[in-house]
Structure formats: C-alpha cells, structure tokens
Amino acid sequence: MREQIQHIVHALLFDNAKSLQGDRELRAIDIQDDIIHITLAVESHNSPLERFEMEDAIRDAVLALFSDKSVRLTSIDIHGQDAAGCPSARQKAKPDLPPKKCIPGVRHVYLVCSAKGGVGKSTVALNTALALKAQGHAVGLLDLDLYGPSIPSLVGSDLPPIIVGNHIIPPEIHGMSVLSIGFMIEKGQPLMWRGPMVASVVNQLLWEVDWSGNDYLIIDMPPGTGDTYMSILQQVQVDAAVIVTTPSQLALADVTRGLGIFEAYGVDVAGVVENMASYDWEGRDSVLALIDGLVIDDEASQNAIARIRRILNTTKTIRIFGSRTQTLCDELELPLIASIPLDIALQNDNDNGTPYMLNPKKPAIRQAFEQIAAFILQRQSS
C-alpha cells in the first residue's frame, strides 16, 4: 500500500502542469488503522489555493484506490518552517500581509464557515446571531454566499436595503441588521461572476454598508475557499472563524483542508460546531409506554420484552454519522464548541422562514446555539 501511495504522490507532486512551483518533496506517509497521513513539503511562495488544489488531487487519487480509508494531508514549508497551509501547526503563520482594516462602527467580526456545502452553516450563523442578540448585544448578519444566498429564505424576508447617497442601510429583520445579495437580485436569478466582480461586490457589502452600532457582525461565508475568502481575509480585521461541519468523514476531511487558508492570512480559528450530530427518536417513548401496558405472564415473553426494552434504551439518541468530530478536534487542537442535533423542528423552521431561536422548541437545540454565543462572548472577555 505504501509504495502505491508513494507512486501516486510523486506522479502528481512533480507534475509541472499542476499549479505548484519550485522545490517540493514527499516527507512522510503514515498509515494508522483506517487513516492515511501524508506530509508534503513545498515552497512557501505557493498560495494556499495552489496547495489545496494539489492536496485535493492527491487525496482523490489515493481514495480512488483505497476508498475504505480516510486521507489527511499536511503541507509544510520545504525550508523547515510551518507552511501557512498546515492545519496541524498551532503556531500563527506570519506571512507578509498588508495592514487590515476594521469595519467602521463594528466591535467584533466573526466568520461562520464550512469547507463543504450542505452542512447547515447559514442556519448556525443566523441562530448564533439571534442567540447573541438575546444576550443584549447589537448584532449584524451579513450573507456573503453570493452564489447561493440562504439567509433571505431563513429569515423569511426579501426586504431590500435603503440606499442613501453612497451608503447602503441594511434592513432590520428580527431586531438585527441583515444584508444579503439575495435581497438585491430577483429570486432564483443565477449569478455567474468571476473573481474581480466577486471582489467588487464583497467590497461594497463591507465598506459601503452602514454596519455601525453593532457589537458583533456575523458573516455567513460561502462554502469552500474561493474568491470571497481572499477578499475578506486580505482586507478585514477578523476576530476569528467558526467552522461548521457534520460528523461525516467527507465533511471532516474538508475541514482539515480548509483550515489552511485561515493560517495563511493570520486569522484565528475559534473552534468547530458539529451540526446534525445526533438524532433523538421520539417514538421510543411511545413504544415503551405500549410495552408497559402489556400483561405478560410467561417467563419467556417477559425475557423477550426485557431485551426489547434494553435495545430501546440504547436508541434514544442515535449518532447517524458517527463520532469522528471530537477525534478530529483533538488532533487539530481545536475546541468542539457545540453539537447540534438533527431535528425536524429545526428543518421546518428553516423551510418556513421562521428562525429557530425566535421560538425554540427543543432544549438541546436552543442550548447548542446558546453555547456558541456564550463561547464567542467568553472568548472576547478573556
């Protein structure tokens, strides 16, 4: 297996048609149980996106042969220092960055991110913002997922902003300043913008919008690590990023890959939020109640019922996607901030455009969003 992996890595790493330039080498292949750890060394002048492209190509090629394994890659500086893309290095990277700017009138800026789409990032951003508001803070919510803005649907509004001269005044929705490109385009209109256009729109939403008076600006970032990230991380003084994932192996692999971009631009990753972490089977209690009402005299039936009861007692909370998130957080030395259950009530609120935290129905879900808000507040006070 090791020789096959080595052959794959060398073929891709030294393919000059790929994006990496300069010296590079394969430093290590470490196979532990079902995890393949690959360490690459590259020239530091290669950008994070160039390294990510190479890592993706290697990961896909290795998984094509060993689909039952998990592949984790680390890129380090070939001259011995930690490269900006190394997620396992907790030292802060110190690239030669231009000065960053604070968003006028905003005390703290937090990015809610996911390296992979479909993990509930926008739901977490919205309900965390509402949880912060419930603690008495003035909060703004900016949806920067330009290609797939979800916030208008989640807040149940398409109220456009007000334009005053050269300034944009975001509408107040649910007691917060909320802005999304979805408020400014026709519903369902596809956006096919290239990098320069994306940068221009992001700049408008950051610097031409009146965000003043907000203690916290929560920015709902797009999935992945594309042009929007470049625009934000190069320019804006950000307090930290919060990464949202599900416990699935594929989503967690993308978390590892995506962390590098924050290191590259000197932005802290505060921690990880695990969404769709578990499922509570509410029908269990009804089944137990039926069993309790049975009158059974013979010992064999009583023993069978006892076995059924023991099984039911282990299925109250089911972790559908496994329990890998905490393990990954331990490896990356990142806190697991909160785990949010998978629940139909939360999904129904999303579909109906009624944010969950306005009328929380399940204590476990409410407490998870409150945990995220409390974590952010504690982080700022420490």
Disulfide bonds with the S-S distance in Angstrom:
none
